[in-house]
Amino acid sequence: MRHVVCGLAAAALASAAMAQPPDLFERHFGPPGRDGVSGFRPGERLALLGKTLFFDARLSGTGNTACASCHDPRHAFAEPRRIAISDNGRPGRRNSPSLLDVAFRPRLMWDGRFRTLEEQALAPFQQGEMGIGVDLALRRVRSDRRYVHMFRAALGQRPTAQGMARALAAFQRTLMSGASRVDRFLLQKEPVLTPLELDGFQIFNGEAGCSNCHRPFPLRRDGRVHGRPLFTDFQFHNLGVGVRPDGFADPGRIALTGIDAEWGAFRTPSLRNVAMAPPYMHDGSLATLEEVVEFYNAGGRPNPNLSPLIRPLFLDGYEKAALVAFLRALADEGYED
């Protein structure tokens, strides 16, 4: 018998976002020395260089846009708006997802077009999102004595586009989520979840079937099971998000692969810190976790390529509240009040 009352207040408290995001680089390596690089090993200096590039709005046409403009540390390095906005004000088609734990992803972007962070790093310049191309961004980096010093310390060379990509990728690999209460429950078997959250965990793995795609321990690239709970299968699925009478507003993975079965298919995101990174889905069309649960409860949006894993769930009000409470418990404890 489910505990109908006792977990609701705790679930509301767990939804509060952090007032000040942690500096994940400094959590790993500590603060830099007075010259910006001393005290770090070469690999750490490369990540520090990447961090500097990531937050530098001067590397945009207007001087107002940085990588962090769409991957906001205050929102778990995700896009707080429904869709990304380029430096020139042009709206994109997709929401920018969280970069936490991005180092574990075998394929990047909603459609999986990149396999490495180095491949992806300069795409915002190449696709016009930063308002200038790579060449002009590189000229601005080379004209800054601090950057020249940091490139020399990290790579032993003057600034290059390849070096920028390597540095940005190195920084993004430091963006690891911290421990959540769900981690402690799964890995240390600690009794830290409320009765409502425990019921949500059972529903997540049971009648709702969420874990069919959001697997707590997915397979790694080498075929072994991840020891870190990531809550994804790293695969691509059609949920019906964005479908219209005349087809999909965004065709998804088929644009990359040409495979008809991948019409409207997008990557399964990790659920770690999911409460910190609304809105949801590739188009940012669902504003809250409650809306996400309602979407799945209804069986997604019907279309010819709808994943066979998606079906109406017929959850009652308590079951939906329990699912949301469990999802909120996936937040880093450092992010919770």
Order of alpha helices (4+ residues) and beta strands (2+ residues): alpha-alpha-alpha-alpha-alpha-alpha-alpha-alpha-alpha-alpha-alpha-beta-beta-beta-alpha-beta-alpha-alpha
